[in-house]
Amino acid sequence: MSGDDPRRAEDGEAGGPDGEQGPWGGSRPWWTVEPGTGPQVLPDGSGPFQVVPDGTGPQIVITGGTGGHPIVSDATGGHPIVADGSGAYPAPPNGTAPPTPGPVAGPRRGPRLLLALGGLLVAGVVVAAGVLAVRSDGGGGPNARIAGLPASKRVIDAGGTAGGLHRDGLVGPPASAAYPFVAGAVEEGGVPAAKRGQAVYSEEPVRPVNVLFVGGTGRVGNPADFLQKAQPTTFIAGQDADPGPMGGRAVCGTFAVLAQTHTYCAWATVDSYGIVASNVPSANPEFTLMADVMRRIRTDVERRR
């Protein structure tokens, strides 16, 4: 519509020429109002959201290096530029790092260690040689315990028969009733049993006699002291006895096997000993009978070299 009066267009928007209201009533929309008015202000610096033309407002445009975090241009501020090597970790002056100390050379321990090991080896050899010497028989019988001592002048050998009794082929010494207690006595005495120094003898069915024999040779020492040490582990009481024609000392006594009482007799010389213990309990111990059995067995199991 060229050539039309602009006022007519405005009248058409606000209302017809006949006073009819336009689509927005009697008020114009804000975008048609003159610049500088309304809730959304055009660029003239007014309104709740102003256009910042010169760096003012809550968010400042940094133009000259001012503000909470200034631009560092001359080594000023919270974290200045370290230019002269000052501070906790100064910068190297010429770009070189200070020399790092090398590892400290320790003393040479090789020769000393070898000497110490050599000394320990020699000591071990000496100790081993001493143990072998102690356990050797000194060139004599198999039961001598200390090197240099003469071998025992006696031999203990428990054969198939002894004192009129026969060796039990079914029950070995460790399975007999008296063995744990007699073995403890031998251990306390300190002289081990001979290689053929253990047996179980019996004369059943003629008489119910069943005894364990354990004997050996070696450095017994004082016979009385040895018999005092070599008592069954459950020893009850005892008394001296006759050792027989082979000499030495002898004792007889009682010991407990569970709730029952058993009898035993033993002899000893300076280099031999023997223990005869009953595997059968005795309601009324008879030392005389057991001492006779001991002497008869001794006659057959011990002999002079």
C-alpha positions as CSV (number, residue, x, y, z in Angstrom):
1,M,0.0,0.0,0.0
2,S,2.4,2.6,-1.1
3,G,1.5,6.1,-0.6
4,D,-0.7,5.4,2.4
5,D,-0.5,7.6,5.4
6,P,1.7,6.0,8.2
7,R,-0.8,7.2,10.7
8,R,-3.4,5.0,9.1
9,A,-1.2,2.0,9.6
10,E,-0.7,2.9,13.2
11,D,-4.4,3.4,13.6
12,G,-4.9,0.0,12.0
13,E,-2.7,-1.6,14.5
14,A,-4.0,0.2,17.6
15,G,-7.6,0.3,16.3
16,G,-9.6,1.2,13.3
17,P,-10.3,4.6,12.1
18,D,-13.7,4.2,13.4
19,G,-12.5,3.7,16.9
20,E,-12.4,-0.1,16.7
21,Q,-9.8,-1.8,19.0
22,G,-6.9,-3.6,17.5
23,P,-5.7,-7.0,18.6
24,W,-3.8,-5.5,21.6
25,G,-6.5,-3.2,22.8
26,G,-5.8,0.4,23.5
27,S,-2.2,-0.1,24.4
28,R,0.7,-0.7,22.1
29,P,3.0,-3.7,22.8
30,W,6.3,-2.8,24.4
31,W,8.3,-3.5,21.4
32,T,6.6,-0.7,19.5
33,V,7.1,1.9,22.3
34,E,9.7,4.6,21.8
35,P,13.3,3.7,22.7
36,G,14.3,3.8,26.4
37,T,11.0,2.7,28.0
38,G,9.6,-0.6,29.1
39,P,10.8,-3.4,31.4
40,Q,13.5,-4.5,28.9
41,V,15.5,-1.5,28.3
42,L,17.3,-1.0,25.0
43,P,20.9,0.1,25.0
44,D,20.9,3.2,27.0
45,G,22.3,2.0,30.3
46,S,19.0,1.6,32.2
47,G,17.0,-1.4,33.3
48,P,17.8,-4.5,35.5
49,F,20.1,-5.9,32.9
50,Q,22.2,-3.1,31.7
51,V,24.4,-3.2,28.7
52,V,27.9,-2.7,29.9
53,P,29.5,-0.1,27.6
54,D,32.4,0.9,29.8
55,G,33.3,-2.0,32.1
56,T,31.0,-1.2,35.0
57,G,28.5,-3.5,36.8
58,P,28.8,-6.6,39.0
59,Q,31.1,-8.5,36.5
60,I,34.0,-6.1,35.9
61,V,35.8,-6.2,32.6
62,I,39.5,-6.4,33.4
63,T,41.2,-3.8,31.4
64,G,43.9,-2.4,33.6
65,G,45.0,-5.4,35.6
66,T,42.9,-4.7,38.7
67,G,40.4,-7.0,40.6
68,G,40.6,-10.0,42.9
69,H,43.1,-11.8,40.7
70,P,45.2,-9.2,39.0
71,I,47.1,-9.9,35.9
72,V,50.7,-10.5,36.8
73,S,52.8,-8.3,34.7
74,D,55.5,-7.1,37.1
75,A,55.9,-10.1,39.5
76,T,53.3,-8.7,41.9
77,G,50.2,-10.5,43.4
78,G,49.5,-13.6,45.5
79,H,52.0,-15.8,43.7
80,P,54.8,-13.6,42.3
81,I,57.1,-14.8,39.6
82,V,60.4,-16.0,41.1
83,A,63.0,-14.1,39.1
84,D,65.9,-14.1,41.5
85,G,65.9,-17.6,43.0
86,S,64.2,-16.7,46.2
87,G,61.6,-18.8,48.0
88,A,61.3,-22.3,49.4
89,Y,62.5,-23.8,46.1
90,P,64.7,-21.3,44.4
91,A,65.2,-21.5,40.7
92,P,68.7,-22.5,39.6
93,P,70.6,-19.4,38.6
94,N,72.0,-20.8,35.3
95,G,69.5,-23.5,34.5
96,T,71.5,-26.2,36.2
97,A,70.5,-28.3,39.2
98,P,72.7,-28.6,42.3
99,P,74.7,-31.8,42.3
100,T,73.0,-34.8,44.0
101,P,75.1,-36.5,46.5
102,G,76.0,-40.0,45.5
103,P,75.7,-43.2,47.6
104,V,78.1,-43.3,50.5
105,A,80.6,-46.1,50.0
106,G,80.4,-48.6,52.9
107,P,83.2,-50.4,54.5
108,R,84.4,-53.5,52.6
109,R,82.9,-56.4,54.6
110,G,83.8,-59.3,52.3
111,P,87.0,-60.4,54.0
112,R,85.6,-60.1,57.5
113,L,82.5,-62.0,56.5
114,L,84.6,-64.8,55.0
115,L,86.7,-65.0,58.1
116,A,83.6,-65.2,60.3
117,L,82.2,-68.0,58.2
118,G,85.5,-69.8,58.3
119,G,85.6,-69.6,62.1
120,L,82.1,-71.0,62.4
121,L,82.9,-73.8,60.1
122,V,86.0,-74.8,62.1
123,A,84.0,-74.6,65.3
124,G,81.3,-76.9,63.8
125,V,83.9,-79.4,62.8
126,V,85.5,-79.4,66.3
127,V,82.1,-79.9,67.9
128,A,81.2,-82.7,65.6
129,A,84.5,-84.4,66.2
130,G,83.9,-84.1,70.0
131,V,80.5,-85.7,69.7
132,L,81.8,-88.6,67.7
133,A,84.6,-89.1,70.2
134,V,82.1,-89.2,73.1
135,R,79.9,-91.7,71.3
136,S,82.8,-93.9,70.2
137,D,83.7,-96.9,72.2
138,G,87.3,-95.9,72.7
139,G,88.6,-98.9,70.8
140,G,86.8,-101.3,73.1
141,G,83.3,-102.7,73.6
142,P,80.2,-101.3,71.9
143,N,78.7,-99.8,75.1
144,A,81.6,-97.6,76.2
145,R,80.3,-94.0,76.2
146,I,83.3,-91.7,76.6
147,A,86.4,-91.7,74.4
148,G,89.6,-92.6,76.3
149,L,87.8,-94.8,78.9
150,P,88.6,-98.5,78.7
151,A,85.9,-100.8,77.4
152,S,83.7,-102.6,79.8
153,K,85.2,-105.8,81.1
154,R,81.8,-107.4,80.9
155,V,79.5,-108.4,78.1
156,I,75.7,-108.5,78.3
157,D,74.0,-110.9,75.8
158,A,70.4,-112.0,76.3
159,G,70.2,-115.4,74.5
160,G,67.3,-117.8,73.9
161,T,67.4,-119.1,77.4
162,A,68.4,-117.6,80.7
163,G,68.0,-118.8,84.3
164,G,65.9,-121.8,83.2
165,L,63.4,-119.5,81.3
166,H,62.8,-119.4,77.6
167,R,62.7,-116.3,75.5
168,D,59.2,-115.4,74.5
169,G,59.0,-115.5,70.7
170,L,55.6,-113.9,70.5
171,V,55.9,-110.9,72.8
172,G,58.8,-108.5,72.3
173,P,60.2,-106.3,75.2
174,P,58.3,-103.1,74.1
175,A,55.0,-104.9,74.2
176,S,55.5,-106.2,77.7
177,A,53.6,-104.7,80.7
178,A,56.7,-103.6,82.6
179,Y,58.6,-102.1,79.6
180,P,57.6,-98.4,79.8
181,F,58.6,-98.2,83.5
182,V,61.9,-100.1,83.1
183,A,62.8,-98.0,80.0
184,G,62.3,-94.9,82.1
185,A,64.6,-96.3,84.7
186,V,67.3,-97.0,82.1
187,E,67.0,-93.5,80.8
188,E,67.5,-92.0,84.3
189,G,70.5,-94.2,84.9
190,G,72.2,-92.8,81.8
191,V,73.7,-96.0,80.4
192,P,71.8,-97.4,77.4
193,A,70.9,-101.1,77.0
194,A,73.3,-103.3,75.1
195,K,72.5,-104.2,71.5
196,R,71.4,-107.7,72.6
197,G,70.4,-106.6,76.1
198,Q,66.6,-106.9,76.1
199,A,64.3,-109.9,76.2
200,V,61.1,-111.3,77.7
201,Y,61.6,-114.7,79.5
202,S,58.9,-117.0,80.7
203,E,58.6,-120.6,82.1
204,E,54.9,-121.1,81.6
205,P,53.0,-123.3,81.8
206,V,55.0,-124.8,84.7
207,R,54.9,-121.6,86.8
208,P,53.4,-118.3,85.9
209,V,56.7,-116.5,85.6
210,N,57.0,-113.8,83.0
211,V,59.8,-111.2,83.3
212,L,61.4,-108.5,81.3
213,F,65.2,-108.2,81.2
214,V,67.1,-105.1,80.3
215,G,70.8,-104.8,80.7
216,G,73.9,-103.1,79.4
217,T,77.5,-102.1,79.9
218,G,79.3,-98.8,80.1
219,R,80.4,-96.2,82.6
220,V,78.0,-97.0,85.4
221,G,80.1,-95.6,88.2
222,N,79.1,-96.1,91.7
223,P,76.7,-99.1,91.7
224,A,74.6,-97.9,94.7
225,D,74.1,-94.4,93.1
226,F,73.2,-96.0,89.8
227,L,70.6,-98.3,91.3
228,Q,69.1,-95.3,93.2
229,K,68.7,-93.4,89.9
230,A,67.6,-96.4,87.8
231,Q,64.3,-97.1,89.5
232,P,61.1,-97.8,87.6
233,T,59.2,-94.6,87.0
234,T,56.3,-95.7,89.3
235,F,58.6,-97.0,92.1
236,I,56.9,-97.7,95.4
237,A,59.4,-99.2,97.8
238,G,62.5,-101.3,97.8
239,Q,65.3,-103.0,99.8
240,D,68.8,-104.3,99.3
241,A,69.3,-107.8,97.8
242,D,72.1,-110.3,97.2
243,P,73.8,-109.7,93.8
244,G,75.2,-113.3,93.6
245,P,78.7,-114.5,92.8
246,M,79.2,-111.9,90.0
247,G,79.6,-109.2,92.7
248,G,78.4,-105.6,92.7
249,R,75.3,-104.3,94.3
250,A,71.6,-105.4,94.0
251,V,68.2,-104.2,95.1
252,C,64.6,-105.4,94.9
253,G,61.4,-103.4,95.0
254,T,57.9,-102.8,93.8
255,F,56.4,-100.5,91.2
256,A,52.9,-99.8,89.9
257,V,51.3,-100.7,86.6
258,L,48.0,-99.0,86.5
259,A,46.3,-100.1,89.8
260,Q,48.4,-103.3,90.2
261,T,51.7,-103.9,92.0
262,H,54.7,-105.6,90.2
263,T,58.1,-106.6,91.6
264,Y,61.6,-106.1,90.2
265,C,65.2,-106.7,91.1
266,A,68.4,-105.1,89.7
267,W,72.1,-105.4,90.0
268,A,75.0,-103.1,89.0
269,T,78.8,-103.0,88.9
270,V,81.1,-100.2,87.9
271,D,80.6,-101.1,84.3
272,S,77.5,-103.3,83.9
273,Y,73.9,-103.5,85.1
274,G,70.7,-105.6,84.7
275,I,67.1,-105.1,85.6
276,V,64.6,-108.0,85.9
277,A,61.0,-106.9,86.3
278,S,57.8,-109.0,86.5
279,N,55.2,-108.6,83.8
280,V,52.7,-110.3,86.1
281,P,51.2,-108.5,89.1
282,S,51.9,-109.8,92.7
283,A,49.2,-109.5,95.4
284,N,52.0,-110.3,98.0
285,P,55.4,-109.3,96.6
286,E,58.1,-111.8,97.3
287,F,61.5,-110.2,96.9
288,T,63.3,-113.5,97.7
289,L,61.7,-115.3,94.7
290,M,62.4,-112.3,92.4
291,A,66.0,-112.0,93.6
292,D,66.6,-115.7,92.8
293,V,65.2,-115.2,89.3
294,M,67.5,-112.2,88.8
295,R,70.6,-114.1,89.9
296,R,69.9,-117.1,87.7
297,I,69.3,-114.8,84.6
298,R,72.4,-112.8,85.4
299,T,74.5,-116.0,85.3
300,D,73.4,-116.6,81.7
301,V,73.3,-113.1,80.2
302,E,76.5,-111.6,81.8
303,R,80.0,-112.8,81.3
304,R,83.4,-111.4,81.6
305,R,85.3,-110.3,78.5
